[in-house]
Amino acid sequence: MKGKKSEPLFPHNASDDQWLEFVGSRDWIVFSQDRKFHKAGYENEMFAIKQFKVGCFYLWGADAQTHEKAQVFLKAYDKILHAIQTTPRPFIYDVTKSGRLVKVPIK
């Protein structure tokens, strides 16, 4: 069986607000280990999350081994699905190492 490499939808240097608009227009969910969207200096990105009604999960384990990240994701999976189905967008949740979801305020 031969695999096929997919082409990226955006260049690596695309601005966050550009791809967040694309994600929001398709009702997709963002999973990231980059917790920058709610920090000072990222007001454009936070505005894009609000404007385009994006749902976002910050995943634990940016520096962890892959199997540890997978364990945490699987532990949180049912809670993530529930949040997606019941939380109006926009939203951001932090997924902790224990698999708990903590809602991040959007300002």
Jmol script that loads the backbone (N, CA, C; Angstrom):
load data "model"
ATOM      1  N   MET A   1       0.848  -1.172   0.000  1.00  0.00           N
ATOM      2  CA  MET A   1       0.000   0.000   0.000  1.00  0.00           C
ATOM      3  C   MET A   1       0.891   1.232   0.000  1.00  0.00           C
ATOM      4  N   LYS A   2       0.616   2.129  -0.908  1.00  0.00           N
ATOM      5  CA  LYS A   2       1.404   3.342  -1.032  1.00  0.00           C
ATOM      6  C   LYS A   2       0.664   4.514  -0.411  1.00  0.00           C
ATOM      7  N   GLY A   3       1.377   5.292   0.379  1.00  0.00           N
ATOM      8  CA  GLY A   3       0.780   6.474   0.982  1.00  0.00           C
ATOM      9  C   GLY A   3       0.933   7.677   0.075  1.00  0.00           C
ATOM     10  N   LYS A   4       0.120   8.663   0.311  1.00  0.00           N
ATOM     11  CA  LYS A   4       0.192   9.901  -0.454  1.00  0.00           C
ATOM     12  C   LYS A   4       0.324  11.062   0.511  1.00  0.00           C
ATOM     13  N   LYS A   5       1.305  11.884   0.265  1.00  0.00           N
ATOM     14  CA  LYS A   5       1.510  13.055   1.108  1.00  0.00           C
ATOM     15  C   LYS A   5       0.495  14.129   0.724  1.00  0.00           C
ATOM     16  N   SER A   6      -0.208  14.626   1.720  1.00  0.00           N
ATOM     17  CA  SER A   6      -1.182  15.678   1.439  1.00  0.00           C
ATOM     18  C   SER A   6      -0.484  17.034   1.416  1.00  0.00           C
ATOM     19  N   GLU A   7      -1.034  17.920   0.657  1.00  0.00           N
ATOM     20  CA  GLU A   7      -0.504  19.279   0.579  1.00  0.00           C
ATOM     21  C   GLU A   7      -1.105  20.113   1.704  1.00  0.00           C
ATOM     22  N   PRO A   8      -0.316  20.969   2.327  1.00  0.00           N
ATOM     23  CA  PRO A   8      -0.863  21.827   3.388  1.00  0.00           C
ATOM     24  C   PRO A   8      -1.881  22.813   2.814  1.00  0.00           C
ATOM     25  N   LEU A   9      -2.870  23.139   3.629  1.00  0.00           N
ATOM     26  CA  LEU A   9      -3.884  24.104   3.203  1.00  0.00           C
ATOM     27  C   LEU A   9      -3.346  25.529   3.213  1.00  0.00           C
ATOM     28  N   PHE A  10      -2.376  25.785   4.085  1.00  0.00           N
ATOM     29  CA  PHE A  10      -1.799  27.114   4.220  1.00  0.00           C
ATOM     30  C   PHE A  10      -0.288  26.991   4.316  1.00  0.00           C
ATOM     31  N   PRO A  11       0.432  28.019   3.871  1.00  0.00           N
ATOM     32  CA  PRO A  11       1.882  28.001   4.065  1.00  0.00           C
ATOM     33  C   PRO A  11       2.218  28.056   5.554  1.00  0.00           C
ATOM     34  N   HIS A  12       3.387  27.582   5.891  1.00  0.00           N
ATOM     35  CA  HIS A  12       3.823  27.533   7.288  1.00  0.00           C
ATOM     36  C   HIS A  12       3.776  28.910   7.953  1.00  0.00           C
ATOM     37  N   ASN A  13       4.009  29.951   7.180  1.00  0.00           N
ATOM     38  CA  ASN A  13       4.053  31.303   7.749  1.00  0.00           C
ATOM     39  C   ASN A  13       2.716  32.045   7.643  1.00  0.00           C
ATOM     40  N   ALA A  14       1.621  31.329   7.360  1.00  0.00           N
ATOM     41  CA  ALA A  14       0.301  31.973   7.289  1.00  0.00           C
ATOM     42  C   ALA A  14      -0.054  32.557   8.652  1.00  0.00           C
ATOM     43  N   SER A  15      -0.722  33.697   8.630  1.00  0.00           N
ATOM     44  CA  SER A  15      -1.114  34.318   9.896  1.00  0.00           C
ATOM     45  C   SER A  15      -2.213  33.493  10.554  1.00  0.00           C
ATOM     46  N   ASP A  16      -2.230  33.513  11.887  1.00  0.00           N
ATOM     47  CA  ASP A  16      -3.224  32.740  12.632  1.00  0.00           C
ATOM     48  C   ASP A  16      -4.640  33.175  12.289  1.00  0.00           C
ATOM     49  N   ASP A  17      -4.856  34.490  12.158  1.00  0.00           N
ATOM     50  CA  ASP A  17      -6.220  34.925  11.864  1.00  0.00           C
ATOM     51  C   ASP A  17      -6.685  34.459  10.487  1.00  0.00           C
ATOM     52  N   GLN A  18      -5.755  34.227   9.559  1.00  0.00           N
ATOM     53  CA  GLN A  18      -6.102  33.721   8.228  1.00  0.00           C
ATOM     54  C   GLN A  18      -6.623  32.280   8.308  1.00  0.00           C
ATOM     55  N   TRP A  19      -5.880  31.400   8.970  1.00  0.00           N
ATOM     56  CA  TRP A  19      -6.338  30.005   9.021  1.00  0.00           C
ATOM     57  C   TRP A  19      -7.486  29.826  10.011  1.00  0.00           C
ATOM     58  N   LEU A  20      -7.572  30.680  11.039  1.00  0.00           N
ATOM     59  CA  LEU A  20      -8.706  30.596  11.966  1.00  0.00           C
ATOM     60  C   LEU A  20     -10.018  30.932  11.252  1.00  0.00           C
ATOM     61  N   GLU A  21      -9.985  31.870  10.317  1.00  0.00           N
ATOM     62  CA  GLU A  21     -11.186  32.168   9.522  1.00  0.00           C
ATOM     63  C   GLU A  21     -11.606  30.936   8.721  1.00  0.00           C
ATOM     64  N   PHE A  22     -10.649  30.278   8.102  1.00  0.00           N
ATOM     65  CA  PHE A  22     -10.911  29.066   7.314  1.00  0.00           C
ATOM     66  C   PHE A  22     -11.521  27.973   8.193  1.00  0.00           C
ATOM     67  N   VAL A  23     -10.918  27.752   9.356  1.00  0.00           N
ATOM     68  CA  VAL A  23     -11.406  26.736  10.300  1.00  0.00           C
ATOM     69  C   VAL A  23     -12.825  27.063  10.760  1.00  0.00           C
ATOM     70  N   GLY A  24     -13.048  28.307  11.155  1.00  0.00           N
ATOM     71  CA  GLY A  24     -14.367  28.707  11.634  1.00  0.00           C
ATOM     72  C   GLY A  24     -15.444  28.570  10.578  1.00  0.00           C
ATOM     73  N   SER A  25     -15.110  28.890   9.329  1.00  0.00           N
ATOM     74  CA  SER A  25     -16.103  28.817   8.249  1.00  0.00           C
ATOM     75  C   SER A  25     -16.522  27.379   7.955  1.00  0.00           C
ATOM     76  N   ARG A  26     -15.714  26.427   8.369  1.00  0.00           N
ATOM     77  CA  ARG A  26     -16.028  25.014   8.148  1.00  0.00           C
ATOM     78  C   ARG A  26     -16.518  24.311   9.415  1.00  0.00           C
ATOM     79  N   ASP A  27     -16.648  25.095  10.480  1.00  0.00           N
ATOM     80  CA  ASP A  27     -17.127  24.551  11.750  1.00  0.00           C
ATOM     81  C   ASP A  27     -16.177  23.479  12.299  1.00  0.00           C
ATOM     82  N   TRP A  28     -14.892  23.618  11.993  1.00  0.00           N
ATOM     83  CA  TRP A  28     -13.882  22.691  12.486  1.00  0.00           C
ATOM     84  C   TRP A  28     -13.474  23.089  13.898  1.00  0.00           C
ATOM     85  N   ILE A  29     -12.745  22.203  14.552  1.00  0.00           N
ATOM     86  CA  ILE A  29     -12.228  22.427  15.902  1.00  0.00           C
ATOM     87  C   ILE A  29     -10.704  22.513  15.829  1.00  0.00           C
ATOM     88  N   VAL A  30     -10.123  23.394  16.633  1.00  0.00           N
ATOM     89  CA  VAL A  30      -8.666  23.536  16.706  1.00  0.00           C
ATOM     90  C   VAL A  30      -8.152  22.762  17.913  1.00  0.00           C
ATOM     91  N   PHE A  31      -7.148  21.927  17.686  1.00  0.00           N
ATOM     92  CA  PHE A  31      -6.403  21.278  18.761  1.00  0.00           C
ATOM     93  C   PHE A  31      -4.981  21.803  18.666  1.00  0.00           C
ATOM     94  N   SER A  32      -4.478  22.334  19.769  1.00  0.00           N
ATOM     95  CA  SER A  32      -3.163  22.962  19.749  1.00  0.00           C
ATOM     96  C   SER A  32      -2.437  22.720  21.062  1.00  0.00           C
ATOM     97  N   GLN A  33      -1.134  22.731  20.993  1.00  0.00           N
ATOM     98  CA  GLN A  33      -0.338  22.714  22.216  1.00  0.00           C
ATOM     99  C   GLN A  33       0.287  24.084  22.439  1.00  0.00           C
ATOM    100  N   ASP A  34      -0.094  25.024  21.615  1.00  0.00           N
ATOM    101  CA  ASP A  34       0.389  26.399  21.708  1.00  0.00           C
ATOM    102  C   ASP A  34      -0.684  27.231  22.398  1.00  0.00           C
ATOM    103  N   ARG A  35      -0.435  27.594  23.640  1.00  0.00           N
ATOM    104  CA  ARG A  35      -1.437  28.292  24.451  1.00  0.00           C
ATOM    105  C   ARG A  35      -1.397  29.813  24.282  1.00  0.00           C
ATOM    106  N   LYS A  36      -0.940  30.275  23.163  1.00  0.00           N
ATOM    107  CA  LYS A  36      -0.711  31.709  22.992  1.00  0.00           C
ATOM    108  C   LYS A  36      -1.968  32.535  22.767  1.00  0.00           C
ATOM    109  N   PHE A  37      -3.046  31.948  22.291  1.00  0.00           N
ATOM    110  CA  PHE A  37      -4.186  32.740  21.840  1.00  0.00           C
ATOM    111  C   PHE A  37      -4.772  33.650  22.909  1.00  0.00           C
ATOM    112  N   HIS A  38      -4.618  33.312  24.165  1.00  0.00           N
ATOM    113  CA  HIS A  38      -5.212  34.165  25.204  1.00  0.00           C
ATOM    114  C   HIS A  38      -4.165  35.004  25.931  1.00  0.00           C
ATOM    115  N   LYS A  39      -2.969  35.087  25.382  1.00  0.00           N
ATOM    116  CA  LYS A  39      -1.903  35.856  26.029  1.00  0.00           C
ATOM    117  C   LYS A  39      -1.806  37.257  25.424  1.00  0.00           C
ATOM    118  N   ALA A  40      -1.210  38.149  26.188  1.00  0.00           N
ATOM    119  CA  ALA A  40      -0.995  39.519  25.720  1.00  0.00           C
ATOM    120  C   ALA A  40      -0.162  39.496  24.440  1.00  0.00           C
ATOM    121  N   GLY A  41      -0.510  40.352  23.512  1.00  0.00           N
ATOM    122  CA  GLY A  41       0.210  40.416  22.246  1.00  0.00           C
ATOM    123  C   GLY A  41      -0.450  39.602  21.141  1.00  0.00           C
ATOM    124  N   TYR A  42      -1.482  38.836  21.489  1.00  0.00           N
ATOM    125  CA  TYR A  42      -2.172  38.003  20.499  1.00  0.00           C
ATOM    126  C   TYR A  42      -3.639  38.411  20.371  1.00  0.00           C
ATOM    127  N   GLU A  43      -3.887  39.704  20.452  1.00  0.00           N
ATOM    128  CA  GLU A  43      -5.256  40.206  20.397  1.00  0.00           C
ATOM    129  C   GLU A  43      -5.922  39.904  19.055  1.00  0.00           C
ATOM    130  N   ASN A  44      -5.157  39.959  17.950  1.00  0.00           N
ATOM    131  CA  ASN A  44      -5.732  39.659  16.633  1.00  0.00           C
ATOM    132  C   ASN A  44      -6.227  38.218  16.566  1.00  0.00           C
ATOM    133  N   GLU A  45      -5.450  37.297  17.139  1.00  0.00           N
ATOM    134  CA  GLU A  45      -5.839  35.896  17.131  1.00  0.00           C
ATOM    135  C   GLU A  45      -7.081  35.666  17.991  1.00  0.00           C
ATOM    136  N   MET A  46      -7.122  36.310  19.157  1.00  0.00           N
ATOM    137  CA  MET A  46      -8.289  36.171  20.024  1.00  0.00           C
ATOM    138  C   MET A  46      -9.515  36.771  19.342  1.00  0.00           C
ATOM    139  N   PHE A  47      -9.336  37.908  18.681  1.00  0.00           N
ATOM    140  CA  PHE A  47     -10.439  38.506  17.937  1.00  0.00           C
ATOM    141  C   PHE A  47     -10.930  37.547  16.850  1.00  0.00           C
ATOM    142  N   ALA A  48      -9.999  36.881  16.153  1.00  0.00           N
ATOM    143  CA  ALA A  48     -10.372  35.929  15.098  1.00  0.00           C
ATOM    144  C   ALA A  48     -11.131  34.738  15.679  1.00  0.00           C
ATOM    145  N   ILE A  49     -10.722  34.236  16.837  1.00  0.00           N
ATOM    146  CA  ILE A  49     -11.442  33.135  17.487  1.00  0.00           C
ATOM    147  C   ILE A  49     -12.875  33.556  17.778  1.00  0.00           C
ATOM    148  N   LYS A  50     -13.038  34.777  18.282  1.00  0.00           N
ATOM    149  CA  LYS A  50     -14.389  35.276  18.583  1.00  0.00           C
ATOM    150  C   LYS A  50     -15.176  35.546  17.299  1.00  0.00           C
ATOM    151  N   GLN A  51     -14.562  36.254  16.371  1.00  0.00           N
ATOM    152  CA  GLN A  51     -15.250  36.657  15.146  1.00  0.00           C
ATOM    153  C   GLN A  51     -15.708  35.453  14.323  1.00  0.00           C
ATOM    154  N   PHE A  52     -14.854  34.439  14.227  1.00  0.00           N
ATOM    155  CA  PHE A  52     -15.157  33.290  13.371  1.00  0.00           C
ATOM    156  C   PHE A  52     -15.718  32.104  14.151  1.00  0.00           C
ATOM    157  N   LYS A  53     -16.007  32.349  15.440  1.00  0.00           N
ATOM    158  CA  LYS A  53     -16.660  31.350  16.302  1.00  0.00           C
ATOM    159  C   LYS A  53     -15.946  29.997  16.261  1.00  0.00           C
ATOM    160  N   VAL A  54     -14.690  30.025  16.648  1.00  0.00           N
ATOM    161  CA  VAL A  54     -13.845  28.832  16.639  1.00  0.00           C
ATOM    162  C   VAL A  54     -13.879  28.156  18.001  1.00  0.00           C
ATOM    163  N   GLY A  55     -13.927  26.841  18.009  1.00  0.00           N
ATOM    164  CA  GLY A  55     -13.749  26.052  19.221  1.00  0.00           C
ATOM    165  C   GLY A  55     -12.316  25.560  19.270  1.00  0.00           C
ATOM    166  N   CYS A  56     -11.676  25.677  20.427  1.00  0.00           N
ATOM    167  CA  CYS A  56     -10.252  25.375  20.533  1.00  0.00           C
ATOM    168  C   CYS A  56      -9.956  24.604  21.813  1.00  0.00           C
ATOM    169  N   PHE A  57      -9.086  23.606  21.703  1.00  0.00           N
ATOM    170  CA  PHE A  57      -8.606  22.852  22.859  1.00  0.00           C
ATOM    171  C   PHE A  57      -7.087  22.953  22.907  1.00  0.00           C
ATOM    172  N   TYR A  58      -6.574  23.405  24.063  1.00  0.00           N
ATOM    173  CA  TYR A  58      -5.134  23.385  24.301  1.00  0.00           C
ATOM    174  C   TYR A  58      -4.805  22.025  24.905  1.00  0.00           C
ATOM    175  N   LEU A  59      -4.014  21.249  24.221  1.00  0.00           N
ATOM    176  CA  LEU A  59      -3.674  19.910  24.696  1.00  0.00           C
ATOM    177  C   LEU A  59      -2.433  19.944  25.573  1.00  0.00           C
ATOM    178  N   TRP A  60      -2.462  19.158  26.639  1.00  0.00           N
ATOM    179  CA  TRP A  60      -1.318  19.031  27.527  1.00  0.00           C
ATOM    180  C   TRP A  60      -0.198  18.297  26.796  1.00  0.00           C
ATOM    181  N   GLY A  61       1.032  18.604  27.161  1.00  0.00           N
ATOM    182  CA  GLY A  61       2.152  17.753  26.788  1.00  0.00           C
ATOM    183  C   GLY A  61       3.016  18.209  25.647  1.00  0.00           C
ATOM    184  N   ALA A  62       3.184  19.495  25.470  1.00  0.00           N
ATOM    185  CA  ALA A  62       4.017  19.976  24.370  1.00  0.00           C
ATOM    186  C   ALA A  62       5.404  19.346  24.393  1.00  0.00           C
ATOM    187  N   ASP A  63       5.933  19.103  25.577  1.00  0.00           N
ATOM    188  CA  ASP A  63       7.273  18.524  25.691  1.00  0.00           C
ATOM    189  C   ASP A  63       7.249  17.059  26.113  1.00  0.00           C
ATOM    190  N   ALA A  64       6.073  16.465  26.165  1.00  0.00           N
ATOM    191  CA  ALA A  64       5.939  15.071  26.608  1.00  0.00           C
ATOM    192  C   ALA A  64       6.167  14.113  25.437  1.00  0.00           C
ATOM    193  N   GLN A  65       6.363  12.847  25.778  1.00  0.00           N
ATOM    194  CA  GLN A  65       6.510  11.825  24.748  1.00  0.00           C
ATOM    195  C   GLN A  65       5.149  11.557  24.105  1.00  0.00           C
ATOM    196  N   THR A  66       5.186  11.098  22.870  1.00  0.00           N
ATOM    197  CA  THR A  66       3.960  10.905  22.097  1.00  0.00           C
ATOM    198  C   THR A  66       2.969   9.991  22.802  1.00  0.00           C
ATOM    199  N   HIS A  67       3.430   8.898  23.390  1.00  0.00           N
ATOM    200  CA  HIS A  67       2.494   7.974  24.043  1.00  0.00           C
ATOM    201  C   HIS A  67       1.826   8.628  25.256  1.00  0.00           C
ATOM    202  N   GLU A  68       2.530   9.527  25.938  1.00  0.00           N
ATOM    203  CA  GLU A  68       1.923  10.240  27.068  1.00  0.00           C
ATOM    204  C   GLU A  68       0.841  11.205  26.579  1.00  0.00           C
ATOM    205  N   LYS A  69       1.117  11.897  25.487  1.00  0.00           N
ATOM    206  CA  LYS A  69       0.124  12.804  24.903  1.00  0.00           C
ATOM    207  C   LYS A  69      -1.125  12.027  24.498  1.00  0.00           C
ATOM    208  N   ALA A  70      -0.911  10.873  23.875  1.00  0.00           N
ATOM    209  CA  ALA A  70      -2.039  10.045  23.430  1.00  0.00           C
ATOM    210  C   ALA A  70      -2.873   9.576  24.616  1.00  0.00           C
ATOM    211  N   GLN A  71      -2.214   9.170  25.698  1.00  0.00           N
ATOM    212  CA  GLN A  71      -2.945   8.718  26.891  1.00  0.00           C
ATOM    213  C   GLN A  71      -3.825   9.834  27.449  1.00  0.00           C
ATOM    214  N   VAL A  72      -3.280  11.031  27.525  1.00  0.00           N
ATOM    215  CA  VAL A  72      -4.043  12.168  28.052  1.00  0.00           C
ATOM    216  C   VAL A  72      -5.216  12.493  27.124  1.00  0.00           C
ATOM    217  N   PHE A  73      -4.967  12.488  25.818  1.00  0.00           N
ATOM    218  CA  PHE A  73      -6.041  12.769  24.866  1.00  0.00           C
ATOM    219  C   PHE A  73      -7.164  11.736  24.992  1.00  0.00           C
ATOM    220  N   LEU A  74      -6.800  10.470  25.075  1.00  0.00           N
ATOM    221  CA  LEU A  74      -7.817   9.418  25.204  1.00  0.00           C
ATOM    222  C   LEU A  74      -8.586   9.535  26.514  1.00  0.00           C
ATOM    223  N   LYS A  75      -7.887   9.918  27.565  1.00  0.00           N
ATOM    224  CA  LYS A  75      -8.544  10.117  28.863  1.00  0.00           C
ATOM    225  C   LYS A  75      -9.587  11.241  28.778  1.00  0.00           C
ATOM    226  N   ALA A  76      -9.293  12.251  27.985  1.00  0.00           N
ATOM    227  CA  ALA A  76     -10.174  13.421  27.877  1.00  0.00           C
ATOM    228  C   ALA A  76     -11.175  13.316  26.727  1.00  0.00           C
ATOM    229  N   TYR A  77     -11.065  12.299  25.913  1.00  0.00           N
ATOM    230  CA  TYR A  77     -11.821  12.220  24.660  1.00  0.00           C
ATOM    231  C   TYR A  77     -13.330  12.410  24.843  1.00  0.00           C
ATOM    232  N   ASP A  78     -13.943  11.675  25.746  1.00  0.00           N
ATOM    233  CA  ASP A  78     -15.394  11.796  25.941  1.00  0.00           C
ATOM    234  C   ASP A  78     -15.782  13.197  26.409  1.00  0.00           C
ATOM    235  N   LYS A  79     -14.948  13.799  27.254  1.00  0.00           N
ATOM    236  CA  LYS A  79     -15.226  15.159  27.732  1.00  0.00           C
ATOM    237  C   LYS A  79     -15.086  16.171  26.592  1.00  0.00           C
ATOM    238  N   ILE A  80     -14.109  15.946  25.726  1.00  0.00           N
ATOM    239  CA  ILE A  80     -13.917  16.819  24.567  1.00  0.00           C
ATOM    240  C   ILE A  80     -15.143  16.750  23.656  1.00  0.00           C
ATOM    241  N   LEU A  81     -15.601  15.537  23.357  1.00  0.00           N
ATOM    242  CA  LEU A  81     -16.794  15.384  22.519  1.00  0.00           C
ATOM    243  C   LEU A  81     -18.004  16.071  23.145  1.00  0.00           C
ATOM    244  N   HIS A  82     -18.164  15.897  24.450  1.00  0.00           N
ATOM    245  CA  HIS A  82     -19.286  16.531  25.151  1.00  0.00           C
ATOM    246  C   HIS A  82     -19.193  18.057  25.054  1.00  0.00           C
ATOM    247  N   ALA A  83     -18.001  18.598  25.251  1.00  0.00           N
ATOM    248  CA  ALA A  83     -17.810  20.053  25.172  1.00  0.00           C
ATOM    249  C   ALA A  83     -18.119  20.564  23.766  1.00  0.00           C
ATOM    250  N   ILE A  84     -17.682  19.837  22.748  1.00  0.00           N
ATOM    251  CA  ILE A  84     -17.948  20.241  21.365  1.00  0.00           C
ATOM    252  C   ILE A  84     -19.452  20.280  21.098  1.00  0.00           C
ATOM    253  N   GLN A  85     -20.166  19.300  21.629  1.00  0.00           N
ATOM    254  CA  GLN A  85     -21.604  19.186  21.370  1.00  0.00           C
ATOM    255  C   GLN A  85     -22.452  20.152  22.198  1.00  0.00           C
ATOM    256  N   THR A  86     -21.941  20.599  23.341  1.00  0.00           N
ATOM    257  CA  THR A  86     -22.784  21.381  24.252  1.00  0.00           C
ATOM    258  C   THR A  86     -22.333  22.815  24.495  1.00  0.00           C
ATOM    259  N   THR A  87     -21.140  23.172  24.087  1.00  0.00           N
ATOM    260  CA  THR A  87     -20.628  24.515  24.361  1.00  0.00           C
ATOM    261  C   THR A  87     -20.777  25.400  23.130  1.00  0.00           C
ATOM    262  N   PRO A  88     -21.489  26.512  23.259  1.00  0.00           N
ATOM    263  CA  PRO A  88     -21.581  27.440  22.125  1.00  0.00           C
ATOM    264  C   PRO A  88     -20.196  27.995  21.789  1.00  0.00           C
ATOM    265  N   ARG A  89     -19.958  28.173  20.512  1.00  0.00           N
ATOM    266  CA  ARG A  89     -18.679  28.743  20.081  1.00  0.00           C
ATOM    267  C   ARG A  89     -18.792  30.257  20.033  1.00  0.00           C
ATOM    268  N   PRO A  90     -17.716  30.927  20.287  1.00  0.00           N
ATOM    269  CA  PRO A  90     -16.345  30.472  20.447  1.00  0.00           C
ATOM    270  C   PRO A  90     -16.080  29.934  21.849  1.00  0.00           C
ATOM    271  N   PHE A  91     -15.095  29.045  21.939  1.00  0.00           N
ATOM    272  CA  PHE A  91     -14.643  28.567  23.242  1.00  0.00           C
ATOM    273  C   PHE A  91     -13.200  28.111  23.153  1.00  0.00           C
ATOM    274  N   ILE A  92     -12.553  28.114  24.315  1.00  0.00           N
ATOM    275  CA  ILE A  92     -11.216  27.533  24.466  1.00  0.00           C
ATOM    276  C   ILE A  92     -11.240  26.721  25.747  1.00  0.00           C
ATOM    277  N   TYR A  93     -10.765  25.483  25.676  1.00  0.00           N
ATOM    278  CA  TYR A  93     -10.587  24.645  26.856  1.00  0.00           C
ATOM    279  C   TYR A  93      -9.127  24.232  26.949  1.00  0.00           C
ATOM    280  N   ASP A  94      -8.647  24.175  28.168  1.00  0.00           N
ATOM    281  CA  ASP A  94      -7.324  23.636  28.459  1.00  0.00           C
ATOM    282  C   ASP A  94      -7.523  22.183  28.879  1.00  0.00           C
ATOM    283  N   VAL A  95      -6.848  21.248  28.212  1.00  0.00           N
ATOM    284  CA  VAL A  95      -6.906  19.833  28.581  1.00  0.00           C
ATOM    285  C   VAL A  95      -5.704  19.559  29.481  1.00  0.00           C
ATOM    286  N   THR A  96      -5.969  19.237  30.749  1.00  0.00           N
ATOM    287  CA  THR A  96      -4.888  19.045  31.718  1.00  0.00           C
ATOM    288  C   THR A  96      -4.305  17.638  31.615  1.00  0.00           C
ATOM    289  N   LYS A  97      -3.193  17.426  32.293  1.00  0.00           N
ATOM    290  CA  LYS A  97      -2.531  16.118  32.290  1.00  0.00           C
ATOM    291  C   LYS A  97      -3.450  15.022  32.822  1.00  0.00           C
ATOM    292  N   SER A  98      -4.354  15.368  33.724  1.00  0.00           N
ATOM    293  CA  SER A  98      -5.280  14.381  34.284  1.00  0.00           C
ATOM    294  C   SER A  98      -6.474  14.121  33.356  1.00  0.00           C
ATOM    295  N   GLY A  99      -6.551  14.849  32.229  1.00  0.00           N
ATOM    296  CA  GLY A  99      -7.651  14.672  31.293  1.00  0.00           C
ATOM    297  C   GLY A  99      -8.852  15.546  31.585  1.00  0.00           C
ATOM    298  N   ARG A 100      -8.693  16.460  32.529  1.00  0.00           N
ATOM    299  CA  ARG A 100      -9.773  17.378  32.894  1.00  0.00           C
ATOM    300  C   ARG A 100      -9.804  18.537  31.902  1.00  0.00           C
ATOM    301  N   LEU A 101     -10.997  19.074  31.642  1.00  0.00           N
ATOM    302  CA  LEU A 101     -11.137  20.255  30.795  1.00  0.00           C
ATOM    303  C   LEU A 101     -11.364  21.473  31.671  1.00  0.00           C
ATOM    304  N   VAL A 102     -10.597  22.521  31.408  1.00  0.00           N
ATOM    305  CA  VAL A 102     -10.742  23.781  32.134  1.00  0.00           C
ATOM    306  C   VAL A 102     -11.041  24.861  31.100  1.00  0.00           C
ATOM    307  N   LYS A 103     -12.185  25.522  31.253  1.00  0.00           N
ATOM    308  CA  LYS A 103     -12.562  26.557  30.295  1.00  0.00           C
ATOM    309  C   LYS A 103     -11.666  27.778  30.475  1.00  0.00           C
ATOM    310  N   VAL A 104     -11.136  28.263  29.363  1.00  0.00           N
ATOM    311  CA  VAL A 104     -10.266  29.436  29.355  1.00  0.00           C
ATOM    312  C   VAL A 104     -11.125  30.640  28.977  1.00  0.00           C
ATOM    313  N   PRO A 105     -11.095  31.701  29.790  1.00  0.00           N
ATOM    314  CA  PRO A 105     -11.901  32.884  29.462  1.00  0.00           C
ATOM    315  C   PRO A 105     -11.451  33.517  28.145  1.00  0.00           C
ATOM    316  N   ILE A 106     -12.413  33.894  27.342  1.00  0.00           N
ATOM    317  CA  ILE A 106     -12.131  34.617  26.100  1.00  0.00           C
ATOM    318  C   ILE A 106     -12.484  36.072  26.353  1.00  0.00           C
ATOM    319  N   LYS A 107     -11.494  36.928  26.222  1.00  0.00           N
ATOM    320  CA  LYS A 107     -11.700  38.354  26.515  1.00  0.00           C
ATOM    321  C   LYS A 107     -11.896  39.144  25.258  1.00  0.00           C
TER     322      LYS A 107
END
end "model"
wireframe off; spacefill off
backbone 0.3
color backbone group
